[in-house]
């Protein structure tokens, strides 16, 4: 980071988020997140467990608003793809 106003980024999971259909796909996203964190630990906005969990709780807590902004309804049961999206988003959530 170059200045006090620049924030970190979310994990880079590549094209994997578009391919999450089951638990194995979610596991691949998590593996990609881990690899990205190991390669670029201070580029993530939330690179410590404490910050990551705080951001994950915040993004899940505001999920209804997040989805409403996209014109979507809160699902009865989340999909594997939604879980993957939330996990990646929390790594860069401010």
C-alpha positions as CSV (number, residue, x, y, z in Angstrom):
1,X,0.0,0.0,0.0
2,X,1.3,3.4,-0.9
3,X,-0.7,5.8,1.1
4,X,-3.0,6.1,4.1
5,X,-6.1,6.3,1.9
6,X,-5.4,3.2,-0.2
7,X,-7.1,0.1,1.1
8,X,-6.4,-3.6,0.5
9,X,-8.0,-5.9,-1.9
10,X,-10.1,-9.0,-1.6
11,X,-8.6,-12.5,-2.2
12,X,-7.9,-13.4,-5.8
13,X,-9.9,-16.6,-6.5
14,X,-9.6,-16.2,-10.3
15,X,-12.4,-17.7,-12.3
16,X,-13.3,-20.1,-9.5
17,X,-16.2,-18.0,-8.2
18,X,-18.1,-18.5,-11.4
19,X,-17.7,-22.3,-11.1
20,X,-18.9,-23.0,-7.6
21,X,-21.7,-25.7,-7.7
22,X,-20.8,-27.9,-4.7
23,X,-18.7,-28.4,-1.7
24,X,-15.6,-29.5,-3.7
25,X,-15.8,-26.3,-5.7
26,X,-16.0,-24.3,-2.5
27,X,-12.9,-26.1,-1.2
28,X,-11.0,-25.1,-4.4
29,X,-12.0,-21.4,-3.8
30,X,-10.7,-21.7,-0.2
31,X,-7.4,-23.3,-1.5
32,X,-7.0,-20.4,-3.9
33,X,-7.7,-17.9,-1.1
34,X,-5.1,-19.5,1.1
35,X,-2.5,-19.5,-1.7
36,X,-3.2,-15.8,-2.5
37,X,-2.9,-14.9,1.2
38,X,0.4,-16.7,1.5
39,X,1.7,-15.0,-1.7
40,X,0.3,-11.5,-0.9
41,X,-0.5,-11.3,2.8
42,X,-0.5,-7.5,3.2
43,X,-2.4,-6.8,0.0
44,X,-5.6,-8.2,1.5
45,X,-7.8,-5.7,3.3
46,X,-8.4,-8.2,6.1
47,X,-5.3,-10.3,6.3
48,X,-5.5,-11.4,9.9
49,X,-8.0,-13.9,11.3
50,X,-9.4,-11.3,13.6
51,X,-10.0,-8.7,10.9
52,X,-11.3,-11.4,8.5
53,X,-13.8,-12.8,10.9
54,X,-15.0,-9.3,11.8
55,X,-15.5,-8.5,8.1
56,X,-17.2,-11.9,7.5
57,X,-19.7,-11.2,10.3
58,X,-20.4,-7.8,9.0
59,X,-21.0,-8.9,5.4
60,X,-23.2,-11.8,6.5
61,X,-25.1,-9.4,8.8
62,X,-25.8,-7.1,5.9
63,X,-26.5,-9.8,3.3
64,X,-30.2,-8.8,2.9
65,X,-29.1,-5.3,1.9
66,X,-26.3,-6.5,-0.3
67,X,-28.6,-8.7,-2.2
68,X,-31.4,-6.1,-2.4
69,X,-28.9,-3.7,-4.0
70,X,-28.4,-6.3,-6.7
71,X,-32.1,-6.9,-7.1
72,X,-32.0,-10.3,-5.4
73,X,-33.9,-11.7,-2.5
74,X,-32.4,-13.4,0.5
75,X,-32.6,-17.1,-0.2
76,X,-34.1,-19.6,2.2
77,X,-30.9,-21.7,1.9
78,X,-27.6,-20.2,0.7
79,X,-26.0,-21.8,-2.3
80,X,-22.4,-23.0,-2.3
81,X,-21.7,-20.2,-4.7
82,X,-23.1,-17.6,-2.3
83,X,-21.0,-18.9,0.5
84,X,-17.9,-18.7,-1.7
85,X,-18.8,-15.2,-2.7
86,X,-19.1,-14.1,1.0
87,X,-15.9,-15.8,2.0
88,X,-13.9,-14.0,-0.8
89,X,-15.8,-10.7,-0.2
90,X,-14.9,-10.7,3.5
91,X,-11.2,-10.7,2.7
92,X,-11.6,-7.3,1.1
93,X,-14.6,-5.9,3.0
94,X,-14.0,-2.4,4.6
